């Protein structure tokens, strides 16, 4: 079942304001558990984890920046 526009907007705000900062802190904490890797390995890990979170959230953010497709046209 597809999410409504309103639900996608709410979930996108939740993801950006709550879940993403928690994810970032979690990734930094996980990396800190290991000995410091070489710079390029650490960079690859951070860039990879920074991109990976977006793939499952693609459906949530799709079309959120556009006008509500279900809203009635105010001009007519």
CHARMM internal coordinates of N, CA and C (Angstrom, degrees):
IC EDIT
DIST 1 N 1 CA 1.4493
DIST 1 CA 1 C 1.5318
ANGL 1 N 1 CA 1 C 108.78
DIST 1 C 2 N 1.3043
ANGL 1 CA 1 C 2 N 116.80
DIHE 1 N 1 CA 1 C 2 N 130.44
DIST 2 N 2 CA 1.4545
ANGL 1 C 2 N 2 CA 122.10
DIHE 1 CA 1 C 2 N 2 CA -179.24
DIST 2 CA 2 C 1.5308
ANGL 2 N 2 CA 2 C 109.90
DIHE 1 C 2 N 2 CA 2 C -77.13
DIST 2 C 3 N 1.3216
ANGL 2 CA 2 C 3 N 114.85
DIHE 2 N 2 CA 2 C 3 N 144.86
DIST 3 N 3 CA 1.4594
ANGL 2 C 3 N 3 CA 120.21
DIHE 2 CA 2 C 3 N 3 CA 178.26
DIST 3 CA 3 C 1.5254
ANGL 3 N 3 CA 3 C 109.38
DIHE 2 C 3 N 3 CA 3 C -78.79
DIST 3 C 4 N 1.3128
ANGL 3 CA 3 C 4 N 115.01
DIHE 3 N 3 CA 3 C 4 N 147.83
DIST 4 N 4 CA 1.4624
ANGL 3 C 4 N 4 CA 119.21
DIHE 3 CA 3 C 4 N 4 CA 176.92
DIST 4 CA 4 C 1.5283
ANGL 4 N 4 CA 4 C 109.29
DIHE 3 C 4 N 4 CA 4 C -73.27
DIST 4 C 5 N 1.3015
ANGL 4 CA 4 C 5 N 115.18
DIHE 4 N 4 CA 4 C 5 N 165.06
DIST 5 N 5 CA 1.4622
ANGL 4 C 5 N 5 CA 121.29
DIHE 4 CA 4 C 5 N 5 CA 179.71
DIST 5 CA 5 C 1.5302
ANGL 5 N 5 CA 5 C 110.49
DIHE 4 C 5 N 5 CA 5 C -60.09
DIST 5 C 6 N 1.3192
ANGL 5 CA 5 C 6 N 116.14
DIHE 5 N 5 CA 5 C 6 N -42.25
DIST 6 N 6 CA 1.4621
ANGL 5 C 6 N 6 CA 121.30
DIHE 5 CA 5 C 6 N 6 CA -178.86
DIST 6 CA 6 C 1.5334
ANGL 6 N 6 CA 6 C 110.91
DIHE 5 C 6 N 6 CA 6 C -64.44
DIST 6 C 7 N 1.3200
ANGL 6 CA 6 C 7 N 116.38
DIHE 6 N 6 CA 6 C 7 N -41.03
DIST 7 N 7 CA 1.4662
ANGL 6 C 7 N 7 CA 120.48
DIHE 6 CA 6 C 7 N 7 CA 179.04
DIST 7 CA 7 C 1.5289
ANGL 7 N 7 CA 7 C 110.66
DIHE 6 C 7 N 7 CA 7 C -66.69
DIST 7 C 8 N 1.3275
ANGL 7 CA 7 C 8 N 116.80
DIHE 7 N 7 CA 7 C 8 N -40.71
DIST 8 N 8 CA 1.4684
ANGL 7 C 8 N 8 CA 119.61
DIHE 7 CA 7 C 8 N 8 CA 178.02
DIST 8 CA 8 C 1.5187
ANGL 8 N 8 CA 8 C 111.16
DIHE 7 C 8 N 8 CA 8 C -62.64
DIST 8 C 9 N 1.3277
ANGL 8 CA 8 C 9 N 117.37
DIHE 8 N 8 CA 8 C 9 N -39.88
DIST 9 N 9 CA 1.4744
ANGL 8 C 9 N 9 CA 120.47
DIHE 8 CA 8 C 9 N 9 CA 178.44
DIST 9 CA 9 C 1.5194
ANGL 9 N 9 CA 9 C 110.66
DIHE 8 C 9 N 9 CA 9 C -63.75
DIST 9 C 10 N 1.3119
ANGL 9 CA 9 C 10 N 116.82
DIHE 9 N 9 CA 9 C 10 N -43.83
DIST 10 N 10 CA 1.4689
ANGL 9 C 10 N 10 CA 119.79
DIHE 9 CA 9 C 10 N 10 CA -179.63
DIST 10 CA 10 C 1.5199
ANGL 10 N 10 CA 10 C 111.41
DIHE 9 C 10 N 10 CA 10 C -66.00
DIST 10 C 11 N 1.3294
ANGL 10 CA 10 C 11 N 116.98
DIHE 10 N 10 CA 10 C 11 N -44.89
DIST 11 N 11 CA 1.4600
ANGL 10 C 11 N 11 CA 120.65
DIHE 10 CA 10 C 11 N 11 CA 179.21
DIST 11 CA 11 C 1.5183
ANGL 11 N 11 CA 11 C 111.18
DIHE 10 C 11 N 11 CA 11 C -65.23
DIST 11 C 12 N 1.3181
ANGL 11 CA 11 C 12 N 118.09
DIHE 11 N 11 CA 11 C 12 N -37.06
DIST 12 N 12 CA 1.4619
ANGL 11 C 12 N 12 CA 119.58
DIHE 11 CA 11 C 12 N 12 CA 179.21
DIST 12 CA 12 C 1.5302
ANGL 12 N 12 CA 12 C 110.81
DIHE 11 C 12 N 12 CA 12 C -65.67
DIST 12 C 13 N 1.3108
ANGL 12 CA 12 C 13 N 117.94
DIHE 12 N 12 CA 12 C 13 N -39.08
DIST 13 N 13 CA 1.4640
ANGL 12 C 13 N 13 CA 120.54
DIHE 12 CA 12 C 13 N 13 CA 175.43
DIST 13 CA 13 C 1.5182
ANGL 13 N 13 CA 13 C 111.01
DIHE 12 C 13 N 13 CA 13 C -64.10
DIST 13 C 14 N 1.3205
ANGL 13 CA 13 C 14 N 117.15
DIHE 13 N 13 CA 13 C 14 N -43.19
DIST 14 N 14 CA 1.4657
ANGL 13 C 14 N 14 CA 120.77
DIHE 13 CA 13 C 14 N 14 CA 178.10
DIST 14 CA 14 C 1.5207
ANGL 14 N 14 CA 14 C 110.72
DIHE 13 C 14 N 14 CA 14 C -60.65
DIST 14 C 15 N 1.3305
ANGL 14 CA 14 C 15 N 116.14
DIHE 14 N 14 CA 14 C 15 N -45.49
DIST 15 N 15 CA 1.4680
ANGL 14 C 15 N 15 CA 120.17
DIHE 14 CA 14 C 15 N 15 CA -178.83
DIST 15 CA 15 C 1.5166
ANGL 15 N 15 CA 15 C 110.41
DIHE 14 C 15 N 15 CA 15 C -62.08
DIST 15 C 16 N 1.3283
ANGL 15 CA 15 C 16 N 117.73
DIHE 15 N 15 CA 15 C 16 N -47.16
DIST 16 N 16 CA 1.4556
ANGL 15 C 16 N 16 CA 120.90
DIHE 15 CA 15 C 16 N 16 CA -176.39
DIST 16 CA 16 C 1.5296
ANGL 16 N 16 CA 16 C 113.57
DIHE 15 C 16 N 16 CA 16 C -70.96
DIST 16 C 17 N 1.3279
ANGL 16 CA 16 C 17 N 117.93
DIHE 16 N 16 CA 16 C 17 N -34.69
DIST 17 N 17 CA 1.4596
ANGL 16 C 17 N 17 CA 120.74
DIHE 16 CA 16 C 17 N 17 CA -175.18
DIST 17 CA 17 C 1.5220
ANGL 17 N 17 CA 17 C 114.56
DIHE 16 C 17 N 17 CA 17 C -93.89
DIST 17 C 18 N 1.3340
ANGL 17 CA 17 C 18 N 117.78
DIHE 17 N 17 CA 17 C 18 N -24.51
DIST 18 N 18 CA 1.4634
ANGL 17 C 18 N 18 CA 120.17
DIHE 17 CA 17 C 18 N 18 CA -176.19
DIST 18 CA 18 C 1.5311
ANGL 18 N 18 CA 18 C 111.52
DIHE 17 C 18 N 18 CA 18 C -120.50
DIST 18 C 19 N 1.3127
ANGL 18 CA 18 C 19 N 117.22
DIHE 18 N 18 CA 18 C 19 N -58.38
DIST 19 N 19 CA 1.4565
ANGL 18 C 19 N 19 CA 120.48
DIHE 18 CA 18 C 19 N 19 CA -171.54
DIST 19 CA 19 C 1.5223
ANGL 19 N 19 CA 19 C 113.09
DIHE 18 C 19 N 19 CA 19 C -67.98
DIST 19 C 20 N 1.3126
ANGL 19 CA 19 C 20 N 117.75
DIHE 19 N 19 CA 19 C 20 N -41.67
DIST 20 N 20 CA 1.4658
ANGL 19 C 20 N 20 CA 119.87
DIHE 19 CA 19 C 20 N 20 CA -178.50
DIST 20 CA 20 C 1.5281
ANGL 20 N 20 CA 20 C 112.29
DIHE 19 C 20 N 20 CA 20 C -65.85
DIST 20 C 21 N 1.3327
ANGL 20 CA 20 C 21 N 120.55
DIHE 20 N 20 CA 20 C 21 N -45.32
DIST 21 N 21 CA 1.4720
ANGL 20 C 21 N 21 CA 118.51
DIHE 20 CA 20 C 21 N 21 CA 175.02
DIST 21 CA 21 C 1.5319
ANGL 21 N 21 CA 21 C 113.12
DIHE 20 C 21 N 21 CA 21 C -61.31
DIST 21 C 22 N 1.3168
ANGL 21 CA 21 C 22 N 117.49
DIHE 21 N 21 CA 21 C 22 N -37.44
DIST 22 N 22 CA 1.4698
ANGL 21 C 22 N 22 CA 120.12
DIHE 21 CA 21 C 22 N 22 CA 176.79
DIST 22 CA 22 C 1.5267
ANGL 22 N 22 CA 22 C 110.13
DIHE 21 C 22 N 22 CA 22 C -64.84
DIST 22 C 23 N 1.3179
ANGL 22 CA 22 C 23 N 117.05
DIHE 22 N 22 CA 22 C 23 N -40.73
DIST 23 N 23 CA 1.4596
ANGL 22 C 23 N 23 CA 121.84
DIHE 22 CA 22 C 23 N 23 CA 177.69
DIST 23 CA 23 C 1.5273
ANGL 23 N 23 CA 23 C 110.83
DIHE 22 C 23 N 23 CA 23 C -62.60
DIST 23 C 24 N 1.3317
ANGL 23 CA 23 C 24 N 117.37
DIHE 23 N 23 CA 23 C 24 N -43.13
DIST 24 N 24 CA 1.4601
ANGL 23 C 24 N 24 CA 121.61
DIHE 23 CA 23 C 24 N 24 CA 179.97
DIST 24 CA 24 C 1.5264
ANGL 24 N 24 CA 24 C 110.70
DIHE 23 C 24 N 24 CA 24 C -63.09
DIST 24 C 25 N 1.3163
ANGL 24 CA 24 C 25 N 117.17
DIHE 24 N 24 CA 24 C 25 N -47.47
DIST 25 N 25 CA 1.4626
ANGL 24 C 25 N 25 CA 120.99
DIHE 24 CA 24 C 25 N 25 CA 178.88
DIST 25 CA 25 C 1.5319
ANGL 25 N 25 CA 25 C 109.65
DIHE 24 C 25 N 25 CA 25 C -62.01
DIST 25 C 26 N 1.3108
ANGL 25 CA 25 C 26 N 116.82
DIHE 25 N 25 CA 25 C 26 N -40.31
DIST 26 N 26 CA 1.4668
ANGL 25 C 26 N 26 CA 120.38
DIHE 25 CA 25 C 26 N 26 CA 178.27
DIST 26 CA 26 C 1.5113
ANGL 26 N 26 CA 26 C 112.48
DIHE 25 C 26 N 26 CA 26 C -63.24
DIST 26 C 27 N 1.3200
ANGL 26 CA 26 C 27 N 117.10
DIHE 26 N 26 CA 26 C 27 N -42.39
DIST 27 N 27 CA 1.4689
ANGL 26 C 27 N 27 CA 120.11
DIHE 26 CA 26 C 27 N 27 CA 179.48
DIST 27 CA 27 C 1.5297
ANGL 27 N 27 CA 27 C 110.98
DIHE 26 C 27 N 27 CA 27 C -66.59
DIST 27 C 28 N 1.3191
ANGL 27 CA 27 C 28 N 117.82
DIHE 27 N 27 CA 27 C 28 N -41.26
DIST 28 N 28 CA 1.4647
ANGL 27 C 28 N 28 CA 120.64
DIHE 27 CA 27 C 28 N 28 CA 177.41
DIST 28 CA 28 C 1.5199
ANGL 28 N 28 CA 28 C 110.00
DIHE 27 C 28 N 28 CA 28 C -62.85
DIST 28 C 29 N 1.3227
ANGL 28 CA 28 C 29 N 117.10
DIHE 28 N 28 CA 28 C 29 N -40.63
DIST 29 N 29 CA 1.4639
ANGL 28 C 29 N 29 CA 120.75
DIHE 28 CA 28 C 29 N 29 CA 179.13
DIST 29 CA 29 C 1.5304
ANGL 29 N 29 CA 29 C 111.01
DIHE 28 C 29 N 29 CA 29 C -64.67
DIST 29 C 30 N 1.3343
ANGL 29 CA 29 C 30 N 117.27
DIHE 29 N 29 CA 29 C 30 N -43.22
DIST 30 N 30 CA 1.4714
ANGL 29 C 30 N 30 CA 120.63
DIHE 29 CA 29 C 30 N 30 CA 179.35
DIST 30 CA 30 C 1.5248
ANGL 30 N 30 CA 30 C 110.19
DIHE 29 C 30 N 30 CA 30 C -62.53
DIST 30 C 31 N 1.3081
ANGL 30 CA 30 C 31 N 117.89
DIHE 30 N 30 CA 30 C 31 N -43.54
DIST 31 N 31 CA 1.4645
ANGL 30 C 31 N 31 CA 121.40
DIHE 30 CA 30 C 31 N 31 CA 179.24
DIST 31 CA 31 C 1.5330
ANGL 31 N 31 CA 31 C 110.51
DIHE 30 C 31 N 31 CA 31 C -64.78
DIST 31 C 32 N 1.3232
ANGL 31 CA 31 C 32 N 117.11
DIHE 31 N 31 CA 31 C 32 N -35.47
DIST 32 N 32 CA 1.4618
ANGL 31 C 32 N 32 CA 119.92
DIHE 31 CA 31 C 32 N 32 CA -178.96
DIST 32 CA 32 C 1.5272
ANGL 32 N 32 CA 32 C 112.53
DIHE 31 C 32 N 32 CA 32 C -70.36
DIST 32 C 33 N 1.3181
ANGL 32 CA 32 C 33 N 118.50
DIHE 32 N 32 CA 32 C 33 N -16.88
DIST 33 N 33 CA 1.4642
ANGL 32 C 33 N 33 CA 121.11
DIHE 32 CA 32 C 33 N 33 CA 178.37
DIST 33 CA 33 C 1.5274
ANGL 33 N 33 CA 33 C 112.05
DIHE 32 C 33 N 33 CA 33 C -70.34
DIST 33 C 34 N 1.3093
ANGL 33 CA 33 C 34 N 117.27
DIHE 33 N 33 CA 33 C 34 N -23.18
DIST 34 N 34 CA 1.4585
ANGL 33 C 34 N 34 CA 122.15
DIHE 33 CA 33 C 34 N 34 CA -178.95
DIST 34 CA 34 C 1.5287
ANGL 34 N 34 CA 34 C 109.38
DIHE 33 C 34 N 34 CA 34 C -97.27
DIST 34 C 35 N 1.3473
ANGL 34 CA 34 C 35 N 114.69
DIHE 34 N 34 CA 34 C 35 N 160.31
DIST 35 N 35 CA 1.4571
ANGL 34 C 35 N 35 CA 117.90
DIHE 34 CA 34 C 35 N 35 CA 171.59
DIST 35 CA 35 C 1.5166
ANGL 35 N 35 CA 35 C 108.22
DIHE 34 C 35 N 35 CA 35 C -61.72
DIST 35 C 36 N 1.3080
ANGL 35 CA 35 C 36 N 116.21
DIHE 35 N 35 CA 35 C 36 N 150.52
DIST 36 N 36 CA 1.4669
ANGL 35 C 36 N 36 CA 120.01
DIHE 35 CA 35 C 36 N 36 CA -176.47
DIST 36 CA 36 C 1.5316
ANGL 36 N 36 CA 36 C 110.01
DIHE 35 C 36 N 36 CA 36 C -62.29
DIST 36 C 37 N 1.3457
ANGL 36 CA 36 C 37 N 116.17
DIHE 36 N 36 CA 36 C 37 N 117.35
DIST 37 N 37 CA 1.4716
ANGL 36 C 37 N 37 CA 119.22
DIHE 36 CA 36 C 37 N 37 CA 178.63
DIST 37 CA 37 C 1.5314
ANGL 37 N 37 CA 37 C 110.16
DIHE 36 C 37 N 37 CA 37 C -76.37
DIST 37 C 38 N 1.3246
ANGL 37 CA 37 C 38 N 117.00
DIHE 37 N 37 CA 37 C 38 N 171.20
DIST 38 N 38 CA 1.4727
ANGL 37 C 38 N 38 CA 118.74
DIHE 37 CA 37 C 38 N 38 CA 174.20
DIST 38 CA 38 C 1.5310
ANGL 38 N 38 CA 38 C 110.07
DIHE 37 C 38 N 38 CA 38 C -58.37
DIST 38 C 39 N 1.3279
ANGL 38 CA 38 C 39 N 115.09
DIHE 38 N 38 CA 38 C 39 N 156.24
DIST 39 N 39 CA 1.4578
ANGL 38 C 39 N 39 CA 120.82
DIHE 38 CA 38 C 39 N 39 CA -174.84
DIST 39 CA 39 C 1.5200
ANGL 39 N 39 CA 39 C 112.42
DIHE 38 C 39 N 39 CA 39 C -54.90
DIST 39 C 40 N 1.3202
ANGL 39 CA 39 C 40 N 118.72
DIHE 39 N 39 CA 39 C 40 N -45.19
DIST 40 N 40 CA 1.4596
ANGL 39 C 40 N 40 CA 121.37
DIHE 39 CA 39 C 40 N 40 CA -175.53
DIST 40 CA 40 C 1.5270
ANGL 40 N 40 CA 40 C 111.10
DIHE 39 C 40 N 40 CA 40 C -67.12
DIST 40 C 41 N 1.3389
ANGL 40 CA 40 C 41 N 117.68
DIHE 40 N 40 CA 40 C 41 N -34.02
DIST 41 N 41 CA 1.4760
ANGL 40 C 41 N 41 CA 120.00
DIHE 40 CA 40 C 41 N 41 CA 177.48
DIST 41 CA 41 C 1.5258
ANGL 41 N 41 CA 41 C 109.64
DIHE 40 C 41 N 41 CA 41 C -68.64
DIST 41 C 42 N 1.3155
ANGL 41 CA 41 C 42 N 116.17
DIHE 41 N 41 CA 41 C 42 N -43.61
DIST 42 N 42 CA 1.4632
ANGL 41 C 42 N 42 CA 120.51
DIHE 41 CA 41 C 42 N 42 CA 178.57
DIST 42 CA 42 C 1.5282
ANGL 42 N 42 CA 42 C 110.78
DIHE 41 C 42 N 42 CA 42 C -62.81
DIST 42 C 43 N 1.3193
ANGL 42 CA 42 C 43 N 116.99
DIHE 42 N 42 CA 42 C 43 N -40.37
DIST 43 N 43 CA 1.4548
ANGL 42 C 43 N 43 CA 121.50
DIHE 42 CA 42 C 43 N 43 CA 177.90
DIST 43 CA 43 C 1.5230
ANGL 43 N 43 CA 43 C 111.41
DIHE 42 C 43 N 43 CA 43 C -62.54
DIST 43 C 44 N 1.3236
ANGL 43 CA 43 C 44 N 116.80
DIHE 43 N 43 CA 43 C 44 N -44.20
DIST 44 N 44 CA 1.4660
ANGL 43 C 44 N 44 CA 121.01
DIHE 43 CA 43 C 44 N 44 CA 178.62
DIST 44 CA 44 C 1.5336
ANGL 44 N 44 CA 44 C 110.66
DIHE 43 C 44 N 44 CA 44 C -62.34
DIST 44 C 45 N 1.3191
ANGL 44 CA 44 C 45 N 116.82
DIHE 44 N 44 CA 44 C 45 N -41.10
DIST 45 N 45 CA 1.4695
ANGL 44 C 45 N 45 CA 120.54
DIHE 44 CA 44 C 45 N 45 CA 179.59
DIST 45 CA 45 C 1.5272
ANGL 45 N 45 CA 45 C 110.73
DIHE 44 C 45 N 45 CA 45 C -63.41
DIST 45 C 46 N 1.3335
ANGL 45 CA 45 C 46 N 116.94
DIHE 45 N 45 CA 45 C 46 N -46.68
DIST 46 N 46 CA 1.4628
ANGL 45 C 46 N 46 CA 119.97
DIHE 45 CA 45 C 46 N 46 CA -178.65
DIST 46 CA 46 C 1.5301
ANGL 46 N 46 CA 46 C 112.42
DIHE 45 C 46 N 46 CA 46 C -68.19
DIST 46 C 47 N 1.3065
ANGL 46 CA 46 C 47 N 117.15
DIHE 46 N 46 CA 46 C 47 N -41.43
DIST 47 N 47 CA 1.4712
ANGL 46 C 47 N 47 CA 119.87
DIHE 46 CA 46 C 47 N 47 CA 178.44
DIST 47 CA 47 C 1.5297
ANGL 47 N 47 CA 47 C 109.70
DIHE 46 C 47 N 47 CA 47 C -66.62
DIST 47 C 48 N 1.3218
ANGL 47 CA 47 C 48 N 116.34
DIHE 47 N 47 CA 47 C 48 N -43.45
DIST 48 N 48 CA 1.4740
ANGL 47 C 48 N 48 CA 119.63
DIHE 47 CA 47 C 48 N 48 CA 178.54
DIST 48 CA 48 C 1.5142
ANGL 48 N 48 CA 48 C 112.49
DIHE 47 C 48 N 48 CA 48 C -61.63
DIST 48 C 49 N 1.3177
ANGL 48 CA 48 C 49 N 117.44
DIHE 48 N 48 CA 48 C 49 N -46.11
DIST 49 N 49 CA 1.4634
ANGL 48 C 49 N 49 CA 120.04
DIHE 48 CA 48 C 49 N 49 CA 179.35
DIST 49 CA 49 C 1.5220
ANGL 49 N 49 CA 49 C 111.62
DIHE 48 C 49 N 49 CA 49 C -70.08
DIST 49 C 50 N 1.3320
ANGL 49 CA 49 C 50 N 116.60
DIHE 49 N 49 CA 49 C 50 N -24.95
DIST 50 N 50 CA 1.4585
ANGL 49 C 50 N 50 CA 120.34
DIHE 49 CA 49 C 50 N 50 CA 176.67
DIST 50 CA 50 C 1.5111
ANGL 50 N 50 CA 50 C 113.11
DIHE 49 C 50 N 50 CA 50 C -73.65
DIST 50 C 51 N 1.3208
ANGL 50 CA 50 C 51 N 116.53
DIHE 50 N 50 CA 50 C 51 N -25.79
DIST 51 N 51 CA 1.4636
ANGL 50 C 51 N 51 CA 121.22
DIHE 50 CA 50 C 51 N 51 CA 179.53
DIST 51 CA 51 C 1.5280
ANGL 51 N 51 CA 51 C 110.78
DIHE 50 C 51 N 51 CA 51 C -92.27
DIST 51 C 52 N 1.3196
ANGL 51 CA 51 C 52 N 116.97
DIHE 51 N 51 CA 51 C 52 N -35.47
DIST 52 N 52 CA 1.4679
ANGL 51 C 52 N 52 CA 121.33
DIHE 51 CA 51 C 52 N 52 CA -174.46
DIST 52 CA 52 C 1.5282
ANGL 52 N 52 CA 52 C 112.70
DIHE 51 C 52 N 52 CA 52 C -61.36
DIST 52 C 53 N 1.3251
ANGL 52 CA 52 C 53 N 118.77
DIHE 52 N 52 CA 52 C 53 N -35.59
DIST 53 N 53 CA 1.4667
ANGL 52 C 53 N 53 CA 119.95
DIHE 52 CA 52 C 53 N 53 CA -176.98
DIST 53 CA 53 C 1.5273
ANGL 53 N 53 CA 53 C 111.82
DIHE 52 C 53 N 53 CA 53 C -63.74
DIST 53 C 54 N 1.3221
ANGL 53 CA 53 C 54 N 117.00
DIHE 53 N 53 CA 53 C 54 N -26.48
DIST 54 N 54 CA 1.4641
ANGL 53 C 54 N 54 CA 120.73
DIHE 53 CA 53 C 54 N 54 CA -174.12
DIST 54 CA 54 C 1.5271
ANGL 54 N 54 CA 54 C 113.02
DIHE 53 C 54 N 54 CA 54 C -74.00
DIST 54 C 55 N 1.3184
ANGL 54 CA 54 C 55 N 118.21
DIHE 54 N 54 CA 54 C 55 N -29.72
DIST 55 N 55 CA 1.4659
ANGL 54 C 55 N 55 CA 119.54
DIHE 54 CA 54 C 55 N 55 CA -176.35
DIST 55 CA 55 C 1.5313
ANGL 55 N 55 CA 55 C 113.28
DIHE 54 C 55 N 55 CA 55 C -62.62
DIST 55 C 56 N 1.3210
ANGL 55 CA 55 C 56 N 120.67
DIHE 55 N 55 CA 55 C 56 N -46.37
DIST 56 N 56 CA 1.4753
ANGL 55 C 56 N 56 CA 118.59
DIHE 55 CA 55 C 56 N 56 CA 176.69
DIST 56 CA 56 C 1.5260
ANGL 56 N 56 CA 56 C 113.50
DIHE 55 C 56 N 56 CA 56 C -68.68
DIST 56 C 57 N 1.3312
ANGL 56 CA 56 C 57 N 117.03
DIHE 56 N 56 CA 56 C 57 N -23.25
DIST 57 N 57 CA 1.4644
ANGL 56 C 57 N 57 CA 121.30
DIHE 56 CA 56 C 57 N 57 CA -177.57
DIST 57 CA 57 C 1.5230
ANGL 57 N 57 CA 57 C 112.70
DIHE 56 C 57 N 57 CA 57 C -89.91
DIST 57 C 58 N 1.3095
ANGL 57 CA 57 C 58 N 118.51
DIHE 57 N 57 CA 57 C 58 N 0.76
DIST 58 N 58 CA 1.4562
ANGL 57 C 58 N 58 CA 122.05
DIHE 57 CA 57 C 58 N 58 CA -176.99
DIST 58 CA 58 C 1.5319
ANGL 58 N 58 CA 58 C 111.85
DIHE 57 C 58 N 58 CA 58 C -56.59
DIST 58 C 59 N 1.3149
ANGL 58 CA 58 C 59 N 117.29
DIHE 58 N 58 CA 58 C 59 N -42.77
DIST 59 N 59 CA 1.4651
ANGL 58 C 59 N 59 CA 121.18
DIHE 58 CA 58 C 59 N 59 CA -179.09
DIST 59 CA 59 C 1.5244
ANGL 59 N 59 CA 59 C 111.62
DIHE 58 C 59 N 59 CA 59 C -66.09
DIST 59 C 60 N 1.3297
ANGL 59 CA 59 C 60 N 116.96
DIHE 59 N 59 CA 59 C 60 N -31.80
DIST 60 N 60 CA 1.4659
ANGL 59 C 60 N 60 CA 120.46
DIHE 59 CA 59 C 60 N 60 CA -179.21
DIST 60 CA 60 C 1.5230
ANGL 60 N 60 CA 60 C 110.63
DIHE 59 C 60 N 60 CA 60 C -70.77
DIST 60 C 61 N 1.3281
ANGL 60 CA 60 C 61 N 117.46
DIHE 60 N 60 CA 60 C 61 N -41.20
DIST 61 N 61 CA 1.4567
ANGL 60 C 61 N 61 CA 121.04
DIHE 60 CA 60 C 61 N 61 CA -174.67
DIST 61 CA 61 C 1.5216
ANGL 61 N 61 CA 61 C 113.58
DIHE 60 C 61 N 61 CA 61 C -87.15
DIST 61 C 62 N 1.2995
ANGL 61 CA 61 C 62 N 118.68
DIHE 61 N 61 CA 61 C 62 N -9.48
DIST 62 N 62 CA 1.4637
ANGL 61 C 62 N 62 CA 121.88
DIHE 61 CA 61 C 62 N 62 CA -175.15
DIST 62 CA 62 C 1.5329
ANGL 62 N 62 CA 62 C 110.81
DIHE 61 C 62 N 62 CA 62 C -65.18
DIST 62 C 63 N 1.3270
ANGL 62 CA 62 C 63 N 117.02
DIHE 62 N 62 CA 62 C 63 N 117.78
DIST 63 N 63 CA 1.4515
ANGL 62 C 63 N 63 CA 122.90
DIHE 62 CA 62 C 63 N 63 CA 175.46
DIST 63 CA 63 C 1.5096
ANGL 63 N 63 CA 63 C 115.85
DIHE 62 C 63 N 63 CA 63 C 78.25
DIST 63 C 64 N 1.3325
ANGL 63 CA 63 C 64 N 118.62
DIHE 63 N 63 CA 63 C 64 N 7.26
DIST 64 N 64 CA 1.4626
ANGL 63 C 64 N 64 CA 120.84
DIHE 63 CA 63 C 64 N 64 CA -176.82
DIST 64 CA 64 C 1.5258
ANGL 64 N 64 CA 64 C 111.65
DIHE 63 C 64 N 64 CA 64 C -69.13
DIST 64 C 65 N 1.3138
ANGL 64 CA 64 C 65 N 118.15
DIHE 64 N 64 CA 64 C 65 N -31.82
DIST 65 N 65 CA 1.4587
ANGL 64 C 65 N 65 CA 121.09
DIHE 64 CA 64 C 65 N 65 CA -177.90
DIST 65 CA 65 C 1.5203
ANGL 65 N 65 CA 65 C 113.82
DIHE 64 C 65 N 65 CA 65 C -79.67
DIST 65 C 66 N 1.3229
ANGL 65 CA 65 C 66 N 117.75
DIHE 65 N 65 CA 65 C 66 N -1.70
DIST 66 N 66 CA 1.4548
ANGL 65 C 66 N 66 CA 121.40
DIHE 65 CA 65 C 66 N 66 CA -179.34
DIST 66 CA 66 C 1.5226
ANGL 66 N 66 CA 66 C 109.96
DIHE 65 C 66 N 66 CA 66 C -100.15
DIST 66 C 67 N 1.3075
ANGL 66 CA 66 C 67 N 115.74
DIHE 66 N 66 CA 66 C 67 N 170.76
DIST 67 N 67 CA 1.4616
ANGL 66 C 67 N 67 CA 120.64
DIHE 66 CA 66 C 67 N 67 CA 178.73
DIST 67 CA 67 C 1.5311
ANGL 67 N 67 CA 67 C 110.06
DIHE 66 C 67 N 67 CA 67 C -66.51
DIST 67 C 68 N 1.3200
ANGL 67 CA 67 C 68 N 115.37
DIHE 67 N 67 CA 67 C 68 N 154.10
DIST 68 N 68 CA 1.4596
ANGL 67 C 68 N 68 CA 121.22
DIHE 67 CA 67 C 68 N 68 CA 179.83
DIST 68 CA 68 C 1.5334
ANGL 68 N 68 CA 68 C 109.43
DIHE 67 C 68 N 68 CA 68 C -63.43
DIST 68 C 69 N 1.3313
ANGL 68 CA 68 C 69 N 117.14
DIHE 68 N 68 CA 68 C 69 N 118.98
DIST 69 N 69 CA 1.4615
ANGL 68 C 69 N 69 CA 118.89
DIHE 68 CA 68 C 69 N 69 CA -178.64
DIST 69 CA 69 C 1.5344
ANGL 69 N 69 CA 69 C 113.18
DIHE 68 C 69 N 69 CA 69 C -70.92
DIST 69 C 70 N 1.3256
ANGL 69 CA 69 C 70 N 117.73
DIHE 69 N 69 CA 69 C 70 N -18.15
DIST 70 N 70 CA 1.4597
ANGL 69 C 70 N 70 CA 120.56
DIHE 69 CA 69 C 70 N 70 CA -179.13
DIST 70 CA 70 C 1.5271
ANGL 70 N 70 CA 70 C 113.09
DIHE 69 C 70 N 70 CA 70 C -94.25
DIST 70 C 71 N 1.3325
ANGL 70 CA 70 C 71 N 117.36
DIHE 70 N 70 CA 70 C 71 N -7.24
DIST 71 N 71 CA 1.4565
ANGL 70 C 71 N 71 CA 120.78
DIHE 70 CA 70 C 71 N 71 CA -178.50
DIST 71 CA 71 C 1.5275
ANGL 71 N 71 CA 71 C 110.17
DIHE 70 C 71 N 71 CA 71 C -71.24
DIST 71 C 72 N 1.3127
ANGL 71 CA 71 C 72 N 114.75
DIHE 71 N 71 CA 71 C 72 N 147.83
DIST 72 N 72 CA 1.4665
ANGL 71 C 72 N 72 CA 119.26
DIHE 71 CA 71 C 72 N 72 CA 177.11
DIST 72 CA 72 C 1.5262
ANGL 72 N 72 CA 72 C 109.28
DIHE 71 C 72 N 72 CA 72 C -73.97
DIST 72 C 73 N 1.2936
ANGL 72 CA 72 C 73 N 115.91
DIHE 72 N 72 CA 72 C 73 N 145.45
DIST 73 N 73 CA 1.4607
ANGL 72 C 73 N 73 CA 121.77
DIHE 72 CA 72 C 73 N 73 CA -179.50
DIST 73 CA 73 C 1.5446
ANGL 73 N 73 CA 73 C 108.91
DIHE 72 C 73 N 73 CA 73 C -69.14
DIST 73 C 74 N 1.3592
ANGL 73 CA 73 C 74 N 117.73
DIHE 73 N 73 CA 73 C 74 N 118.43
DIST 74 N 74 CA 1.4637
ANGL 73 C 74 N 74 CA 119.12
DIHE 73 CA 73 C 74 N 74 CA -178.60
DIST 74 CA 74 C 1.5319
ANGL 74 N 74 CA 74 C 113.11
DIHE 73 C 74 N 74 CA 74 C -69.51
DIST 74 C 75 N 1.3225
ANGL 74 CA 74 C 75 N 118.20
DIHE 74 N 74 CA 74 C 75 N -19.38
DIST 75 N 75 CA 1.4647
ANGL 74 C 75 N 75 CA 120.46
DIHE 74 CA 74 C 75 N 75 CA -178.51
DIST 75 CA 75 C 1.5274
ANGL 75 N 75 CA 75 C 111.90
DIHE 74 C 75 N 75 CA 75 C -82.28
DIST 75 C 76 N 1.3230
ANGL 75 CA 75 C 76 N 115.89
DIHE 75 N 75 CA 75 C 76 N -21.15
DIST 76 N 76 CA 1.4524
ANGL 75 C 76 N 76 CA 115.21
DIHE 75 CA 75 C 76 N 76 CA -173.88
DIST 76 CA 76 C 1.4514
ANGL 76 N 76 CA 76 C 112.61
DIHE 75 C 76 N 76 CA 76 C -130.94
END
COOR INIT
IC SEED 1 N 1 CA 1 C
IC BUILD
